[in-house]
Amino acid sequence: MASSVTATEAARVLLREIVADHGPVMFHQSGGCCDGSSPMCYPAGEFVLGDHDVKLGEIDGAPFYIGGAQAAAWSGTDLIIDAVPGRGGMFSLDNGRERRFLVRSTLCAPPGR
């Protein structure tokens, strides 16, 4: 599983705007193509989690989940959620804001190094 999830200040600003408009939210990162390759932001409880989804942590109170296969593929990686210019995923709450969430990553040192 990925080691952690954090967010840049730009992502936190966008998240605060979305929460102000929609109330509590959650994130899900899948390994799919197209929109599925971006972190998606949904109203809390409106995305049905699968048996293999893994909670990595929270960003300012918003839980962040990742598909199990994606978590395994990114094992030993810290995920950093950022916000950049562009369109969000079709079903994500960042869509239409001319900014979107983006995953950046850094490799973590293996234990004992």
ChimeraX commands (.cxc) that place a marker at each C-alpha (Angstrom):
marker #1 position 0.00,0.00,0.00 radius 0.5
marker #1 position 1.15,3.58,-0.58 radius 0.5
marker #1 position 2.74,5.02,2.50 radius 0.5
marker #1 position 0.80,8.23,2.85 radius 0.5
marker #1 position -1.30,10.89,1.21 radius 0.5
marker #1 position -0.73,14.62,1.66 radius 0.5
marker #1 position -1.81,17.74,-0.22 radius 0.5
marker #1 position -0.30,20.96,-1.45 radius 0.5
marker #1 position -1.70,24.30,-0.36 radius 0.5
marker #1 position -3.23,24.72,-3.85 radius 0.5
marker #1 position -5.14,21.45,-3.41 radius 0.5
marker #1 position -6.27,22.46,0.08 radius 0.5
marker #1 position -7.61,25.78,-1.26 radius 0.5
marker #1 position -9.57,24.00,-4.01 radius 0.5
marker #1 position -10.84,21.45,-1.49 radius 0.5
marker #1 position -12.09,24.23,0.84 radius 0.5
marker #1 position -13.98,25.84,-2.07 radius 0.5
marker #1 position -15.62,22.53,-2.97 radius 0.5
marker #1 position -16.56,21.78,0.65 radius 0.5
marker #1 position -18.06,25.27,0.99 radius 0.5
marker #1 position -20.29,24.53,-2.03 radius 0.5
marker #1 position -21.09,20.85,-1.45 radius 0.5
marker #1 position -20.44,19.97,2.19 radius 0.5
marker #1 position -18.24,17.05,3.27 radius 0.5
marker #1 position -16.45,15.18,0.49 radius 0.5
marker #1 position -14.32,12.10,-0.12 radius 0.5
marker #1 position -11.63,11.21,-2.65 radius 0.5
marker #1 position -11.13,8.03,-4.64 radius 0.5
marker #1 position -8.14,7.17,-6.83 radius 0.5
marker #1 position -8.59,4.24,-9.19 radius 0.5
marker #1 position -6.25,2.72,-11.72 radius 0.5
marker #1 position -8.63,3.20,-14.62 radius 0.5
marker #1 position -8.07,5.14,-17.79 radius 0.5
marker #1 position -9.31,8.62,-18.61 radius 0.5
marker #1 position -11.11,10.15,-15.61 radius 0.5
marker #1 position -10.21,7.10,-13.49 radius 0.5
marker #1 position -6.54,8.03,-13.56 radius 0.5
marker #1 position -7.16,11.28,-11.66 radius 0.5
marker #1 position -8.17,11.59,-8.03 radius 0.5
marker #1 position -11.93,12.02,-8.02 radius 0.5
marker #1 position -13.75,14.12,-5.45 radius 0.5
marker #1 position -17.32,13.14,-4.52 radius 0.5
marker #1 position -19.88,14.22,-1.93 radius 0.5
marker #1 position -19.20,12.13,1.19 radius 0.5
marker #1 position -20.96,8.78,0.95 radius 0.5
marker #1 position -21.99,9.10,-2.72 radius 0.5
marker #1 position -19.24,6.86,-4.09 radius 0.5
marker #1 position -19.73,3.19,-3.29 radius 0.5
marker #1 position -16.44,1.74,-2.09 radius 0.5
marker #1 position -15.43,-1.74,-3.19 radius 0.5
marker #1 position -14.17,-4.56,-1.01 radius 0.5
marker #1 position -10.60,-3.95,-2.19 radius 0.5
marker #1 position -10.52,-0.16,-1.76 radius 0.5
marker #1 position -7.99,1.06,0.81 radius 0.5
marker #1 position -8.17,4.22,2.91 radius 0.5
marker #1 position -4.77,5.95,2.76 radius 0.5
marker #1 position -5.64,8.81,5.04 radius 0.5
marker #1 position -7.43,12.14,5.02 radius 0.5
marker #1 position -6.89,15.55,3.53 radius 0.5
marker #1 position -8.33,18.22,5.81 radius 0.5
marker #1 position -10.96,15.75,7.02 radius 0.5
marker #1 position -11.82,14.34,3.58 radius 0.5
marker #1 position -11.05,10.60,3.45 radius 0.5
marker #1 position -8.83,9.48,0.57 radius 0.5
marker #1 position -9.33,5.97,-0.81 radius 0.5
marker #1 position -7.44,4.09,-3.51 radius 0.5
marker #1 position -8.26,0.91,-5.41 radius 0.5
marker #1 position -6.45,-2.12,-3.99 radius 0.5
marker #1 position -4.59,-2.94,-7.22 radius 0.5
marker #1 position -3.43,0.67,-7.51 radius 0.5
marker #1 position -2.34,0.67,-3.86 radius 0.5
marker #1 position -0.23,-2.43,-4.52 radius 0.5
marker #1 position 1.29,-0.89,-7.66 radius 0.5
marker #1 position 2.24,2.28,-5.76 radius 0.5
marker #1 position 3.56,0.46,-2.71 radius 0.5
marker #1 position 6.35,2.48,-1.09 radius 0.5
marker #1 position 5.17,5.74,-2.64 radius 0.5
marker #1 position 3.94,8.90,-0.94 radius 0.5
marker #1 position 1.03,10.46,-2.84 radius 0.5
marker #1 position 0.83,14.25,-2.96 radius 0.5
marker #1 position -2.48,15.69,-4.12 radius 0.5
marker #1 position -2.03,18.96,-6.01 radius 0.5
marker #1 position -4.35,21.33,-7.90 radius 0.5
marker #1 position -3.41,22.51,-11.38 radius 0.5
marker #1 position -5.14,24.44,-14.19 radius 0.5
marker #1 position -7.49,22.30,-16.25 radius 0.5
marker #1 position -10.74,20.39,-16.18 radius 0.5
marker #1 position -11.56,17.86,-13.51 radius 0.5
marker #1 position -13.00,14.42,-14.14 radius 0.5
marker #1 position -16.51,14.32,-15.52 radius 0.5
marker #1 position -18.06,13.13,-12.25 radius 0.5
marker #1 position -15.62,14.83,-9.89 radius 0.5
marker #1 position -16.62,17.95,-7.96 radius 0.5
marker #1 position -13.55,19.80,-9.26 radius 0.5
marker #1 position -15.01,19.71,-12.79 radius 0.5
marker #1 position -16.01,23.13,-14.13 radius 0.5
marker #1 position -13.73,25.09,-11.79 radius 0.5
marker #1 position -10.87,25.40,-14.31 radius 0.5
marker #1 position -8.63,23.69,-11.75 radius 0.5
marker #1 position -8.34,19.99,-11.14 radius 0.5
marker #1 position -6.80,17.64,-8.65 radius 0.5
marker #1 position -3.64,15.81,-9.72 radius 0.5
marker #1 position -1.58,13.08,-8.05 radius 0.5
marker #1 position 2.14,13.59,-7.71 radius 0.5
marker #1 position 4.36,11.04,-6.01 radius 0.5
marker #1 position 7.67,10.52,-4.32 radius 0.5
marker #1 position 9.31,7.19,-3.64 radius 0.5
marker #1 position 9.69,6.35,0.01 radius 0.5
marker #1 position 12.87,4.88,1.37 radius 0.5
marker #1 position 12.46,1.19,2.24 radius 0.5
marker #1 position 12.26,0.50,5.99 radius 0.5
marker #1 position 15.69,0.48,7.64 radius 0.5
marker #1 position 17.35,2.91,5.22 radius 0.5
marker link #1:1,2 radius 0.2
marker link #1:2,3 radius 0.2
marker link #1:3,4 radius 0.2
marker link #1:4,5 radius 0.2
marker link #1:5,6 radius 0.2
marker link #1:6,7 radius 0.2
marker link #1:7,8 radius 0.2
marker link #1:8,9 radius 0.2
marker link #1:9,10 radius 0.2
marker link #1:10,11 radius 0.2
marker link #1:11,12 radius 0.2
marker link #1:12,13 radius 0.2
marker link #1:13,14 radius 0.2
marker link #1:14,15 radius 0.2
marker link #1:15,16 radius 0.2
marker link #1:16,17 radius 0.2
marker link #1:17,18 radius 0.2
marker link #1:18,19 radius 0.2
marker link #1:19,20 radius 0.2
marker link #1:20,21 radius 0.2
marker link #1:21,22 radius 0.2
marker link #1:22,23 radius 0.2
marker link #1:23,24 radius 0.2
marker link #1:24,25 radius 0.2
marker link #1:25,26 radius 0.2
marker link #1:26,27 radius 0.2
marker link #1:27,28 radius 0.2
marker link #1:28,29 radius 0.2
marker link #1:29,30 radius 0.2
marker link #1:30,31 radius 0.2
marker link #1:31,32 radius 0.2
marker link #1:32,33 radius 0.2
marker link #1:33,34 radius 0.2
marker link #1:34,35 radius 0.2
marker link #1:35,36 radius 0.2
marker link #1:36,37 radius 0.2
marker link #1:37,38 radius 0.2
marker link #1:38,39 radius 0.2
marker link #1:39,40 radius 0.2
marker link #1:40,41 radius 0.2
marker link #1:41,42 radius 0.2
marker link #1:42,43 radius 0.2
marker link #1:43,44 radius 0.2
marker link #1:44,45 radius 0.2
marker link #1:45,46 radius 0.2
marker link #1:46,47 radius 0.2
marker link #1:47,48 radius 0.2
marker link #1:48,49 radius 0.2
marker link #1:49,50 radius 0.2
marker link #1:50,51 radius 0.2
marker link #1:51,52 radius 0.2
marker link #1:52,53 radius 0.2
marker link #1:53,54 radius 0.2
marker link #1:54,55 radius 0.2
marker link #1:55,56 radius 0.2
marker link #1:56,57 radius 0.2
marker link #1:57,58 radius 0.2
marker link #1:58,59 radius 0.2
marker link #1:59,60 radius 0.2
marker link #1:60,61 radius 0.2
marker link #1:61,62 radius 0.2
marker link #1:62,63 radius 0.2
marker link #1:63,64 radius 0.2
marker link #1:64,65 radius 0.2
marker link #1:65,66 radius 0.2
marker link #1:66,67 radius 0.2
marker link #1:67,68 radius 0.2
marker link #1:68,69 radius 0.2
marker link #1:69,70 radius 0.2
marker link #1:70,71 radius 0.2
marker link #1:71,72 radius 0.2
marker link #1:72,73 radius 0.2
marker link #1:73,74 radius 0.2
marker link #1:74,75 radius 0.2
marker link #1:75,76 radius 0.2
marker link #1:76,77 radius 0.2
marker link #1:77,78 radius 0.2
marker link #1:78,79 radius 0.2
marker link #1:79,80 radius 0.2
marker link #1:80,81 radius 0.2
marker link #1:81,82 radius 0.2
marker link #1:82,83 radius 0.2
marker link #1:83,84 radius 0.2
marker link #1:84,85 radius 0.2
marker link #1:85,86 radius 0.2
marker link #1:86,87 radius 0.2
marker link #1:87,88 radius 0.2
marker link #1:88,89 radius 0.2
marker link #1:89,90 radius 0.2
marker link #1:90,91 radius 0.2
marker link #1:91,92 radius 0.2
marker link #1:92,93 radius 0.2
marker link #1:93,94 radius 0.2
marker link #1:94,95 radius 0.2
marker link #1:95,96 radius 0.2
marker link #1:96,97 radius 0.2
marker link #1:97,98 radius 0.2
marker link #1:98,99 radius 0.2
marker link #1:99,100 radius 0.2
marker link #1:100,101 radius 0.2
marker link #1:101,102 radius 0.2
marker link #1:102,103 radius 0.2
marker link #1:103,104 radius 0.2
marker link #1:104,105 radius 0.2
marker link #1:105,106 radius 0.2
marker link #1:106,107 radius 0.2
marker link #1:107,108 radius 0.2
marker link #1:108,109 radius 0.2
marker link #1:109,110 radius 0.2
marker link #1:110,111 radius 0.2
marker link #1:111,112 radius 0.2
marker link #1:112,113 radius 0.2
view
